[in-house]
Amino acid sequence: MKNFLTPEELATSLVAWGEAKVKQTSLQLLVLGFLAGAYIGFASHLATVVGTGDFSWIGMKKFMIGSVFSVGLMLVIIPGSELWTGNTMMTTAFLEKKISFSQVMHNWFWVYLGNLLGSIFLAWMIVSQTGIMDGVFGGTALQIASAKISHEVVGHSHNWAYFFRAVGCNWLVCLAVLQAMAAKDIGGKILGVFFPIMAFVAAGFEHVVANMYFIPAGIFAKSLPGARLASGLDPAVIDQLGWASMWQSNLISVTLGNFVGGGLFVGVVYWWLYVRKR
């Protein structure tokens, strides 16, 4: 007996997967989305800790950060929750006319909101309530958040650069979800998740739910004197961090790019290749 799905079987299973997601209530989606936001937040905090300090092998540092970040999607998929970036693949069931446009929008709205609330809650809890971040780790959180709203992207429009980074990110994230779906045992699911997630983080791509943690963590860290000092950033740069700049300079562009990477380059393409009636 084989312990994995073929590409054709996997693409077909995406249709049933999408159908199942529209059967949940708004409250269920909100709570499951909250959990996924928190799980990605745990991974983002871990990446912040691992990324703190000098490391002369820059590529190896990015590999280590990506490796620990992969735990986030493992927590989302194996215990179970709802992550908006993966749910962009509901386009497959929509194109097969198994679910309606309004059902897709209902799922995406409540899951996205839950992801946002879960990520911000965890950022508040870790940064403001634990005492862990009033020092070098908080300084790293400020550096990460400031970089994500910075307009210093050499040779490119900031928003377009982040849009295309987000396309690459969710292309890989949704392939990780597919590989986890293809595996029929937990070891296969872990390996299926690990490599694409490690790859997108090490490559420098942008994930909207991760940024829902990273940027609020920096916003909360602004009030920590030890974090401000450890960051080495100009106070004027730190003060640019805010809820408005989070959306204007990052989340809107990254959300759109994530949709294209997952909803179109994975969901639509695999529907066209394997599912549609020829």
C-alpha positions as CSV (number, residue, x, y, z in Angstrom):
1,M,0.0,0.0,0.0
2,K,1.4,3.4,-1.0
3,N,1.7,6.0,1.8
4,F,1.3,9.1,-0.4
5,L,-1.1,10.6,-2.9
6,T,-0.2,11.1,-6.6
7,P,-0.4,14.6,-8.0
8,E,-3.7,13.8,-9.7
9,E,-5.2,12.4,-6.5
10,L,-3.8,15.3,-4.5
11,A,-5.3,17.9,-6.8
12,T,-8.7,16.1,-6.7
13,S,-8.6,16.0,-2.9
14,L,-8.2,19.8,-2.9
15,V,-11.8,20.0,-4.1
16,A,-13.2,18.0,-1.1
17,W,-10.8,19.9,1.2
18,G,-12.3,23.2,0.0
19,E,-15.9,21.9,0.4
20,A,-15.2,20.8,4.0
21,K,-13.9,24.3,4.9
22,V,-17.2,26.1,4.1
23,K,-19.2,23.8,6.5
24,Q,-17.7,25.5,9.6
25,T,-19.5,28.3,11.4
26,S,-18.2,31.8,11.7
27,L,-17.3,31.3,15.3
28,Q,-15.4,28.1,14.5
29,L,-13.5,29.8,11.8
30,L,-12.6,32.7,14.1
31,V,-11.4,30.4,16.8
32,L,-9.5,28.1,14.5
33,G,-8.0,31.2,12.8
34,F,-7.0,32.6,16.2
35,L,-5.2,29.3,16.9
36,A,-3.3,29.4,13.6
37,G,-2.3,33.0,14.2
38,A,-0.9,32.1,17.6
39,Y,0.9,29.0,16.2
40,I,2.6,31.1,13.5
41,G,3.3,33.6,16.2
42,F,5.2,31.0,18.3
43,A,7.3,30.1,15.3
44,S,7.9,33.8,14.6
45,H,9.1,34.4,18.2
46,L,11.3,31.4,17.9
47,A,12.8,32.8,14.7
48,T,13.4,36.1,16.4
49,V,15.3,34.4,19.2
50,V,17.4,32.2,16.8
51,G,18.1,35.3,14.6
52,T,19.5,37.3,17.5
53,G,23.3,37.9,17.7
54,D,26.2,37.9,15.3
55,F,26.5,35.0,12.9
56,S,29.2,35.3,10.3
57,W,27.7,32.7,7.9
58,I,24.7,34.7,6.7
59,G,23.2,31.9,4.6
60,M,23.5,29.4,7.5
61,K,21.8,31.9,9.8
62,K,18.9,32.2,7.4
63,F,18.7,28.4,7.1
64,M,18.5,28.1,10.9
65,I,15.8,30.7,11.1
66,G,13.8,29.0,8.4
67,S,14.2,25.6,10.0
68,V,12.8,26.7,13.3
69,F,10.0,28.7,11.6
70,S,8.7,25.5,10.0
71,V,7.3,24.4,13.3
72,G,4.5,27.0,12.8
73,L,2.9,25.2,9.8
74,M,3.4,21.8,11.5
75,L,1.3,23.1,14.4
76,V,-1.3,24.4,12.0
77,I,-1.6,21.2,10.0
78,I,-1.2,18.4,12.5
79,P,-3.2,19.5,15.6
80,G,-5.5,21.4,13.2
81,S,-6.4,25.1,12.7
82,E,-7.3,27.5,9.9
83,L,-4.5,29.5,8.2
84,W,-5.6,32.1,5.6
85,T,-2.6,31.7,3.4
86,G,-3.3,27.9,2.9
87,N,-7.0,28.6,2.5
88,T,-6.3,30.6,-0.7
89,M,-6.2,27.2,-2.4
90,M,-10.0,27.1,-2.0
91,T,-9.9,28.5,-5.5
92,T,-9.8,24.9,-6.7
93,A,-13.2,23.9,-5.2
94,F,-14.6,27.3,-6.4
95,L,-13.5,26.7,-10.0
96,E,-15.0,23.2,-9.8
97,K,-18.3,24.9,-8.8
98,K,-18.5,23.0,-5.5
99,I,-18.5,26.1,-3.4
100,S,-19.7,29.6,-4.1
101,F,-17.9,32.9,-4.1
102,S,-19.8,34.1,-1.0
103,Q,-18.7,30.9,0.8
104,V,-15.1,31.5,-0.1
105,M,-15.3,35.2,1.1
106,H,-17.0,34.1,4.3
107,N,-14.2,31.6,5.1
108,W,-11.4,34.0,4.2
109,F,-12.9,36.9,6.2
110,W,-13.2,35.0,9.5
111,V,-10.0,33.1,9.1
112,Y,-8.0,36.2,8.2
113,L,-9.5,38.1,11.2
114,G,-8.8,35.2,13.5
115,N,-5.2,34.9,12.3
116,L,-4.8,38.7,12.9
117,L,-6.2,38.5,16.5
118,G,-4.2,35.4,17.4
119,S,-0.9,36.9,16.1
120,I,-1.4,40.2,17.9
121,F,-2.5,38.5,21.1
122,L,0.6,36.4,21.2
123,A,2.9,39.3,20.3
124,W,1.3,41.3,23.2
125,M,1.7,38.4,25.6
126,I,5.3,37.6,24.8
127,V,6.6,41.2,24.4
128,S,4.6,43.0,27.1
129,Q,3.9,40.3,29.7
130,T,6.8,37.8,29.9
131,G,9.9,40.0,30.4
132,I,11.7,38.0,27.8
133,M,11.9,40.9,25.2
134,D,13.3,43.8,27.2
135,G,16.8,43.4,25.9
136,V,18.5,41.8,22.9
137,F,15.5,39.8,21.8
138,G,13.3,42.9,21.9
139,G,16.0,44.7,20.0
140,T,15.8,42.0,17.3
141,A,12.0,42.3,17.2
142,L,12.4,46.1,16.6
143,Q,14.9,45.5,13.8
144,I,12.7,43.0,12.1
145,A,9.5,45.1,12.3
146,S,11.3,48.3,11.2
147,A,12.8,46.5,8.2
148,K,9.3,45.3,7.2
149,I,7.9,48.8,7.0
150,S,11.0,50.4,5.6
151,H,10.9,51.8,2.1
152,E,14.6,51.2,1.5
153,V,14.3,48.5,-1.2
154,V,17.1,49.3,-3.6
155,G,16.0,49.7,-7.2
156,H,12.4,48.7,-6.7
157,S,9.1,50.1,-5.5
158,H,8.7,49.0,-1.9
159,N,5.1,47.7,-2.3
160,W,5.8,45.9,-5.5
161,A,8.9,44.3,-4.0
162,Y,6.9,43.0,-1.0
163,F,4.1,41.9,-3.4
164,F,6.4,39.6,-5.3
165,R,8.2,38.4,-2.2
166,A,4.7,37.4,-1.0
167,V,4.0,35.6,-4.2
168,G,7.1,33.5,-3.8
169,C,6.3,32.9,-0.1
170,N,2.7,31.5,-0.5
171,W,3.6,29.6,-3.6
172,L,6.0,27.6,-1.4
173,V,3.7,27.6,1.7
174,C,0.8,26.1,-0.3
175,L,3.2,23.5,-1.8
176,A,4.1,22.6,1.7
177,V,0.4,22.2,2.6
178,L,0.0,19.9,-0.5
179,Q,3.0,17.8,0.5
180,A,1.6,17.4,4.0
181,M,-1.8,16.4,2.5
182,A,-0.1,13.9,0.2
183,A,1.6,12.1,3.1
184,K,-0.4,9.6,5.1
185,D,1.8,9.4,8.2
186,I,3.0,12.1,10.6
187,G,6.7,11.8,9.6
188,G,5.9,12.4,6.0
189,K,3.8,15.4,6.9
190,I,6.6,16.9,9.0
191,L,9.1,16.4,6.1
192,G,6.6,17.7,3.6
193,V,6.2,20.9,5.6
194,F,9.8,21.5,6.6
195,F,11.6,22.0,3.3
196,P,9.3,24.5,1.6
197,I,8.8,26.5,4.7
198,M,12.6,26.6,5.5
199,A,13.1,27.6,1.8
200,F,10.7,30.6,1.8
201,V,12.1,32.0,5.1
202,A,15.7,31.5,4.1
203,A,14.9,33.1,0.7
204,G,13.6,36.3,2.3
205,F,10.0,36.0,1.2
206,E,7.0,37.6,3.0
207,H,4.2,35.8,4.8
208,V,1.2,37.9,5.9
209,V,0.4,36.0,9.0
210,A,4.0,35.9,10.2
211,N,4.1,39.7,9.7
212,M,0.9,39.9,11.8
213,Y,3.2,38.8,14.6
214,F,6.5,40.4,13.7
215,I,5.2,44.0,13.2
216,P,3.0,44.1,16.3
217,A,5.9,42.6,18.3
218,G,8.0,45.6,17.2
219,I,5.2,48.0,18.0
220,F,4.9,46.6,21.6
221,A,8.7,46.5,22.0
222,K,8.8,50.3,21.4
223,S,7.8,50.8,25.0
224,L,10.7,48.6,26.3
225,P,13.8,50.7,27.1
226,G,16.1,47.7,26.9
227,A,14.8,46.7,23.5
228,R,15.1,50.2,22.1
229,L,18.7,50.4,23.3
230,A,19.6,46.9,22.1
231,S,18.1,47.5,18.6
232,G,20.7,50.2,17.7
233,L,18.1,51.9,15.7
234,D,17.6,55.7,15.4
235,P,14.6,56.7,17.7
236,A,13.0,58.3,14.7
237,V,13.0,55.0,12.8
238,I,11.5,53.2,15.7
239,D,8.8,55.8,16.1
240,Q,7.7,55.1,12.5
241,L,6.4,51.8,13.6
242,G,2.6,51.9,14.1
243,W,-0.6,50.2,13.2
244,A,-1.2,52.4,10.1
245,S,2.3,51.8,8.7
246,M,1.8,48.1,9.3
247,W,-1.0,48.0,6.8
248,Q,0.2,50.7,4.4
249,S,3.8,49.5,4.1
250,N,3.4,45.8,4.4
251,L,0.2,43.8,5.1
252,I,-1.9,45.0,2.1
253,S,0.8,44.3,-0.5
254,V,1.8,41.0,1.2
255,T,-1.9,39.8,1.5
256,L,-2.4,40.4,-2.3
257,G,0.9,38.7,-3.2
258,N,0.1,35.7,-0.9
259,F,-3.3,35.3,-2.7
260,V,-1.6,35.2,-6.1
261,G,1.1,32.7,-4.9
262,G,-1.4,30.3,-3.3
263,G,-4.7,30.9,-4.9
264,L,-3.6,31.3,-8.5
265,F,-0.2,29.6,-8.9
266,V,-1.2,26.6,-6.9
267,G,-5.0,26.4,-6.6
268,V,-5.9,27.5,-10.1
269,V,-2.9,25.8,-11.8
270,Y,-3.5,22.4,-10.2
271,W,-7.2,22.6,-11.0
272,W,-6.4,23.4,-14.6
273,L,-3.8,20.6,-14.9
274,Y,-5.6,17.7,-13.1
275,V,-9.2,18.5,-12.1
276,R,-11.0,20.5,-14.8
277,K,-13.2,18.5,-17.2
278,R,-11.3,18.2,-20.5
